[in-house]
Amino acid sequence: MANNLEVKSERIGLCSDCVYMRQIESDRGSIFYQCERSASSPEFPKYPRLPVTHCSGHEAVAEQTSP
């Protein structure tokens, strides 16, 4: 059985671990994924179609390691 992170990754795609993704929740409880790169570059859609399978601006969040 897949865990929540795996399910989210499949549903959202690359945005699920991108440093430029901002999760927005509406007053009605809908969840949207905003690309913060869209603020500085028109090549990136503000709310990309999901799942995102290719993105030239994707940068994965660095995994934190414990000392």
Buried (B, 14 or more C-beta within 10 A) or exposed (E): EEEEEEEBBEEBBBBBBBEBBEEEEEEEEEEEBBBBBBEEEEEBEEEBEBEBEEBEBBEEEEEEEEE
